[in-house]
Amino acid sequence: MFDAKAFLATVPQQPGVYRMINAAGTVIYVGKAKDLKKRLSSYFRKEVDSIKTRALVSQIQQVEFTLTHSETEALILENNLIKEYLPKYNVLLRDDKSYPYILLSAHKHPRISSHRGPRKVPGQYFGPYPNAGAVWHSLKTLQKIFPIRQCEDGFYRARTRPCLQYQLKLCSAPCVGKISDQDYSEQVRLATLFLSGKNQQVIDDLVQKMNSASEQLQFEAAAAYRDQISALRRVQEQQHVSGEHEELDAIGFSLQGQTAVVHVLFIRDRKILGSKSYYPKVPADTEAAEVLSAFLLQFYLSGHSEQQIPKEIVLPLEIPDTEALADAISKLAEHKVRLTYAKRGEKAQYLALAQKNAAIALDSRQSLTQKMRARYLALQQQLALDTPIGRMECFDISHTMGQATIASCVVFDGEGPYKQEYRRYNVTGVTAGDDYGAMRFALDKRYGKLSDESKIPDIVFIDGGQGQLNIALEQFANWPFAKKPLLIGVAKGVSRKAGLETLILWDSGRSIHLPEDSLALHLIQQIRDEAHRFAITGHRNKRGKALLKSPLENIAGIGEKRRQALLQYLGGLQGVLNASVAELCKVPGISKQQAEKIYQACQNK
C-alpha cells in the first residue's frame, strides 16, 4: 500500500507537476499545482466526494513530482508529460494534425499554393484554415480573380509555351513572359491584400487602375480590371459573416456523460474562416470545467505557433487557473493572449454559434455511438460470445493484374473505426496475382512481431473465402499468447451483391448467412468495406506514382538540372524517349557516356 502520510511529509509547498503511477509502473495521471503539498494532500483526505478521484487513488503505488519556477512553467511541463504518457485518468485530445495554410512563395514569380507542416519554405503564410477543403475553395476563388500561377516549380521551369491555365484565363503565364514582372508583382500585391482581409482596398485600387486605363484608351486592360472588380464583389456578397473583431477563437462546448465536443470557430481578418469539432477522450465522472481546461492546455500548447494562436479566446464557461493558462499560451505565442467570457455583443454571437454547433455535433456523435453499440451487441449475440467485443481487425488485398499490390488492415474498437491503428503494407517477394501469398505477407507483418497483448483483437475478419481463411489459420497455428482471436472469413455471394455475404467460422468450419436487415451483418459489411476502401486507395496511389514516374529519375548521375535540360532541349519527355544517342549528346551538359545510359533507360522503360 502507498504510504501517503510519509510521502506528503517530503512534498514542498512550491509550484510543480506530479505524476501518479500504478503497480505496473504506468503513469495513470499527470497534474500541476501552484502548491504541490496542498494539491496532493487533497487526494488523500478521509472523505473524497469524487468517484473518479477515489478510483484514481486506489491504484496509486508511487507519486513523483518535478518542481518548476512558476505555475506557467508547470502548465507547459504538464502538457508535455500528458502527450508523452497519455495517462488513463487525464482528458486526452487525440487530434494532433497540423493545420493547412495558403502559401505565397518568395520566388521571382511567386506561386500560391496549399501548405501543411513546418513553415520552412520562404514566403508569406495565410491562415490557419480548419481543413484542406477550405484551402481548396479559397485557392479556386483566388485563381478566378488573380491570375497567379499555382503550378509546381518543376512544371513552371520546364514550360516553353503557355499551358491550358493561360488559355482559360486562370494564369497570366509568367513562365513564358506573357505578363511583365511589374504587372505580375502588382497582381501578387493585390492577392496579398485580399488574403489579409482588405477586400475594399483591393477594389478601390482596381477601380483606379480601370479608370486610368480607360482614360489612356487601353480598353482591353480596362475590361480585364472590370472583370476582376466584378469577381471580387461577388466574393464579398458570398461572405455573409463578417464583423469588427480582427482575430479570435470562439469555443463551443457540450458534455454529456463521457462524450464531449469542443467546437472551435476561427475568426481571422474580421470574418469566419471556418470551424472544427474535436472529441477529447474523457474519463468517467469528469467535470465540464476540467475537460475544457484540459482541451485548451493541449490544443494551444501542442506545437501551435504565434500565427496560429489568436489574440483572444472566448470561452463558454469559467475554468480554473485562467490567468496561468493565458500566461502559458501567451508565452508560446509570443504575444498577449486573453481568455474572455462574452455575454453580449458580437463576441457573444460568435460564442452562441459555436455553442450551437457543439450541441449539434454532440447529438450526432451520440446517435452514431448508440447505433454502433447496437451493432456490436447484435454481433456478440449472433456469435454467442460470453464477453463484449472490444477490438476487431479486417484484412483485404488490392492490385491490378498482380501489379502494385497493397494489403490493408483496418481496426475497429468498441466505438467504431480507430484510424490511428490502420495500416497498409506494400506486398513484396510474392508472385504477382497470388492473393494467398499477399494475405500471408500481411498477416505476418501485422502479427509476426506483436508484443503488446492489449492490441490482440477479439475478432479478425478476412475478406475472402475458405482459401484466404486457411492462410490465416496457418498464421495463428503457433500463436504464443493466451488470448487468441476469433477468425472469420467474409465470402461474397455468387452475384457479389451486398447482403449475400457468407461468414465462415474457423473454429467449427460452419457457414452463416445473416439476413439483409441484420445489425450484425451491417457491422461486418462496414468493417469489410472500410478495409476495401483503405486498400484500394493505397493501391491507386501506388499505381498512380508508378505511371507518373519518369524513366529519367532512376539514372545514376542525372540530377534535376540535367533532366530539365533534356526536357527543354528535346521538347519534353516524348522527345527524350525518341532521341538517339547522337541527339542526346547535343544537349548541354550531357556526355556521350551519359547519353548512352539515358538511351538504354528510355528503351527499357
N, C-alpha and C positions, 0 to 999 in steps of 0.2 A: 504493500500500500504506500501511496505517496505521502510523505510527512510534510503536510502543508505548513504546520507551525514552525518547524525547523527551517524550511525554505524561506518563509516570509521574513524571518529574522535576518536574512542575508540580503534582502532586497532594499536598494536605496530609494529615497524619495526624489527621484530625478526623472526627466523625460527619457523615453526609450521604446524599444519594441520587444515583445515577448513571443516565444514560440512554445506551444503546448504539444507534448509528444506522448504517444501511447506506448503500450508494452512491446509492440513490434518495431519501435523506433521510427514510426511515421509521424510527421508533423501534421496534427489534426486541426490546429487553429493558430493563426497569427494575428496579433493585435498590437496597438500602440497606445501610449498613455503619456499624459503630461506629468503624472506622478505614478511611477510604476508600483510603488508599495501600496498606495491607496487603491489603484485599479485591481491589482492581483488579489488583494485582501477581499475584495467584493465577491470573488468567485468561491471563496472557501468559508462563507458565513454558514451558520447552522440552518438558517431558513432562506432559501433562494426561490423566488417566485417562478422564474423562467424554466420551463420544461427543457428547453434547448441547453441552457447553462448547466442544469443538473445532469443531463446526458453527457455533456462535454466533460465535466469534472469527474464523472465516474470512470472515464477512460484515461485520465492523466496519470502518467508514471514519471514524467520528468518535465520541468519547465526551464527554459533557457531564456536569457534576456540580453539585449545589447543596448548600452547607453548611447544617447545622442545629445548634441548640444542644445537642441530646441525641439519643440513639438512639430515644427515644419519638417525638419530632417527626419523625425520619426515617421511622419506620413509617407515620405518618399521611400524610406527603407522598408516600411510595411508593404507598400505596393510592389516593390521588387521581390520581396520574400513570398508574397502571395502568388506572383507569377511563377516563381521557381518551384514552390512546393504544392500548389493547388490544394490547399487544405480542405478537408471534408466539411468542416463547420463554418467556412467562410463563404460569403456570397462571391460567386465567380463569374466574370464576364468572359465568355468564350471567344467573342469576335475580336481577333487581332489583325484583321485585314487593313492594309493601308488604303487611304482614300485616293481617288483619281483627281488629277489636276489637268488644266489646259496649259500647255507649254508653248510659249512663243520664243523660238530659239534665237541665238545670238549670231546666226550666220550672216553673210553678206546679203543674202536674200532669205530673211527669216522664214522658218517653217512653223505652222501652227498645228499642234497635234495633242493627243491624249498622253498623259504621263502618270505612271504609278510607281511608287517606291522612292528610294533616296533621291533627293534633288541635286544630283551631281552634274547634270547637263547644264551648261551655261545658258541663261535666258531668263525670261520673266514667267512666273508661275501664277495662275489664277485659280482660285478655289478655296477650300476643297469642295468637290462635288460629292453628294451622298452615294452615287453609284455610277457605273460606266454608261448606263442609258442616258443619264442627264448630260454627261460629257458628249456623247454621240449626238444628241439632239442639238446641243449648243454649237458643235462643230459644223453640223449641217446648216444651221442658221447663219453662222459666220461665212460659210462658203458662198451662200447666196447673196450676201451683202458686200463682202470684201474679197476681191479676187486674189487671195494669198495662197501660196502653194501649201498642200497638205501631204505631198508625196514623200517617200523615203529618200534619204540623201543619195543612195546608190542609184535610184531611178532618175533623180534630178540631175546628177552629174553625167549620166550616160545619154541624155537627150541630144539629138541633133535636129529635131523638128518638134513642133508643138504636139502635145498629146490630146486625147479626147476631151480632157477637162477644159482646155482652152477653147475648143470648138463649142462646148456647152456654156461658155462664159462663166465658168466656175473657178478659173485660174487665169492670171494675166501672163503666164508663160515667161517668167524672168529667166528661166534656164536657157532660152534661145534669143533673149533680147527683144521680146515683143513689147516690153514696157521699160522705160528708163529707170535707172536706180533711184532717182529722185522721186518719181511718181510712185514707185513701189514702196519706198520708205514712208511716203505720205499715207498710203493705204495701211501700212503697219501701224503708224501712229494713231490713225482713226480706230483701228481694231483694238488697240490698247486702251483707248478711252472708252470704247464700248464695253470691253470686258471689265473695266473698272467701274461701270455703272453710270458713266457720264453720257447717256444717250442723247440728251438735248444738246450738249455741246457739240457732239458729232453732227447732229442735224444742222445746227447753226453754221458750222464750218462748211458743210456740203452745200448749203443754200448759198453761202457767199461765193463758193467756187463755181456753182452753176450760173449765178448772175454774171460773174466775171467772164466766164467762157462765152456766155450769150452776147455780152457787150463786144467781145472780140470776134464775134461771128463764128465761133467754134461750136457749131450747133450739135455736132456728134458727141463732143465731150460733155456739153451741157445736158444732152439727153441721158448720157451714162450717169451723171450726178443725180439727175431727176429720178432715175430708176433706183439708185441707192437710197435716196431720201424716202421714196415710197415703201421700199422694203423695210427700212428702219421704223417707219411709222406703223407698219403692220405688226412688227415685233412689239412695239410699245403697247399697241392695243391688246395684244395677247397676254402681256404681263399685268394681269389684273391686280396682283397682290404686291403693293409697294408702300413704303412708309417713310417715317422720319429717321428711324434708327439705322445707323450705317452697318453695324455688325453686332450680332448677339446670337446665342443659342437659347431656345425656349425648350425646357424639359417637361414632357408629359410623363405621368407615372400612374400605373394601375397595378394593384396587387390583390390576388385572391388565392388563399391557401399557399401553396408553394409555387404558384405561377405568377411571375412578374413580367411586366412590359415597361420598358423605358423608351419613349418616343422623343427623338431629338429633332427639333425644327431648326434648320440652318438659315439664318438671315445674314446675307452679305450684300454690300453695296445697296442697301435700302430696299432689298426685295428678297422674297423667299427663294433660296437657291435649291432647296429640296429638303427631304426629311428621311429618317430611317428609324425602324423599330429594332430594339435589342431585347433579348430574352435571357437575362442572367440566371445562373443556376442558384436557387435559393434553398438553404437548409430549412427544415421544419421549424415552426414557431419563431420565425424571424420577423421583427417589427419593420414597418414600412420605412421609417427614417433610417434604419441601419442598412436596408437594401439600397436605398437611393444614395446614401453616403458612400457605400462601397462601390457603387457604379461610378460615381463621379471620380472617386480616387483612381480606379483602374482605367477609366475611359480617358481622362485628361492627363494622367501621368504615365501613360504607356506609349512612349515614343512620339507623341504629338509635338510638332514644332510650334514656334511662335506664330507662323502663318495659319496654322490650323485652329489655334485657340483664340476665341473672340475676346473682346474687352469686357463683355458682360454675359453672365449666365443666369437666366431667370428660372427659379425653382418653384415647384408646386406646393411644397411643404417644408417646414423648418427642419433642419438637420443639426446634429451636434457638431461642435468644433468647426463652425462655419468659417471663422476668421483664420484658423490654422490651415484649413483646406484651401482657402482663397490665396493665402500666402504661398503655399506649396505650388499651386498652379501658376501663380504669378512668377515665381522663381524659375520654373521651367520655361514659361512663355517669354520671359524677359520683358514683360510689360505688365502693368497693373490689370488684374482681372477681378471683377466684382461679382459676388454671388448675391442676387437680389430676389425679393418676393413681391411680385407685381399684383396689385389689387384693382387698379383702374388704368385707363388709357390704352395706348396702342400695345404696350408690352403685355398687358392683361389679355388683350385679344389674341396675341400670338400664343400665350400660355393656354388659353381656352381651346385654341385649335389643336395644340399639341396634346392636351388632355383628352380631347375628343378622339383623336387618332389612337392614343394609347388604349382607351376603353374599347374601341372597335377591334384593335389588334388582340387584346386580351380575350374578348368574346370569341373571335375567330380561332385563336390558339386553343382555348378550352374545348371548343366544339370539335376540332381536329383531334385533340387528345382523347376525348371521350369516344370518338369513333374508332381511334386506333386501339384503345383498351378493349373495346367490344370485339374487335377482330382478333386480338391476341387471345382473349378468353375463349372465343369460338374455336380457334386453332388448338388451344390446350385441351379443350373438351373433345375435339374430333380425334386427337392423337392419344387420348386417355392418359395424359401426363399428370403426375401427382403434384408437381411443383409448377409455379408460374414460369412462363417463358421469359427469359431475360435478353439474351443476345442471340441473333441469328445472322448467318452469313450465306451469301449466294455467289456462285461462280458461273461465268459464261465466257465463251471464246468467240472472237470475231476476226474474220480475214476475208480477202477476196482472192479466190482461186489459190489459196495457200500463201499468198503474199501479205506482208505487213501484219503478221498475226499478233493479236493483243488478247491477253486474258484479263478479266476484271473480277474483283471481289468487292462486293458491297456489304455493308454492315447495318443491321437494324438493332437498336437497343429497345428497351421497354416502351419508348415513346415514339418510335419510328426511325427514319433514316438517320444514321450517325455518320455524317460525311467526313468527319476528321479521320475516320478509320478506313475509308475507301482506299483501295489500292489497284493500280494497273501494273501488268507485267509484260515486258517485251519478250515474247517467246523466242528463244534461240536454241540451236542444237537439236531441232525437231524437224522431221521430214515435212515438207510443205504439204498442207492439207490434212495432216494427221491430227484430228481433233482429240483423240485419246492421248496422244503424246503431249499435246498442248495442255490438256487438263492435268496430266501427271506433273508437268512442269510447274503449273500454277499452284497446285496443292503443296508441292514440295517447297516452293518459295514461301508460301504462307505459313506452313506448319512445320517445315523441316527443322528450323532452329528456334521454335517457340519456347520461351522460358517463363513467360508471365501467365500463370494459371488463370488469372482474372480475365484474360482475353480468350479463353476457350469458349466457343459458342455452345449454346444448348442444342441448336439445330444447324446443320449445314445442308443447304439446297444445292443440287447440281442440275444445271439446265441441260437436260438430255435424258436419254433412256437408260436401259439396263447396262449398256456398254460403258457409258460415262460413269455410272454409279459403281461399277466394278472397279474402275480405276481408283475411285475414292476409297473403296474398301481395302485395296492394296495399301494405300497411304496410311490408313488407320489400323492396319493389321498389328503392327508392333507399337501401338500408342503407349508412351511411357507414363501418362498421367492417369490418376484415378477417375477423373471426370472424362467421359467420352461422349462426344456429340452424337445426336441422332442424325443419320444420313438419309436424305430423301431425294430421289430423282424426280424431276418435273419434266415429263414427256409430253410433247404436244400431240394432239389428236391427228388422225389421218388427214383431215382438212386443214389442220394447223389454225383453227379458229379459237379465239378466246372463249373459255368456258368448257372446252372439251379436253382439258389437261388431265393426265393420269399421274397420280402420285405413287411412286414405288418406294416402299419402306425396306431398308436394308436388313433390319433385324428379323423380319418374317418373310420378306420377298413378295408380300402380297401387294396388290394394286388397289388403289382407292380412286373412285370417281366421285367428286363432290358436285352437288347441284350448282347451277349457274348463279343462284342468289345467295350462296353460302358466304358468310363473312370470312370464314377461314380461307376459302378459295380466293376471295378478293385480296387478302393479305399476301398470299403466296404469289398471286399474279403481280401485285405491286412490287415485291422484292425481286421477282424474276425479271419484270420489265425494267426495273431500275438497273439491274446487273447488265441487261442487254443494252440499255441506253449508254451506260458508262463504258462498256466495251466498244461499242460501235463508234462512239465519239472519239475515243483514243485511237481506234483503227483508222478513222478518216483523217485525223490529224497526222498520223504517221505516214499514211499513203499520200496525203497532200504534200508533205515535206519532200517525200521521195520524188514526186512528179515535178516539183518546182526546183529541185536541186540541180544546179548547173554542173556539167561534167568537168568544168574548169576548176571547181573548188577543191578537188582532191589531187591536183597535180603538184608534186613537190617543186618548190622554187617559183611557183606562180602565185603571187600575192594579189591583193586587191588592186593595186595600181596597174600591174601588168594586165589583169583581167579587164580593167576599164579601158586600157589602151587597145587591147584586142577588139573589144566590142565597138569602140568608137571608130577605129581604123577600118574594120571589116563590115561595119554596118549592122551590128547586132549579133546575137548568138547563132542564128542560122548561117550568117556569113562565115563565122568561125568554123562551124561544123562542116561546111562545104569547101573550105580553103585547103589548098595543097601546102606541102612543106615550104615550097619556094615563096608562096604568098604570105605564109606566116612569118617567114624570115624578114619580110619587108616592114613588119610592124616595129616601130621604135622600141628599143629595149629588149627585143626577143632575139636570142642567139639561135644558131642552127640546131644545137643540141636541145634547147628548149622547144623549138618548133617541132622537132621530131616527137618529143614527149607529148606535146599538145595534140599533134595529129593522131598519134596512137590512142590517146584517151578519147578523142572525139569519134574515132572509128569503132571503138569498143564500148561505147556508152550503152 
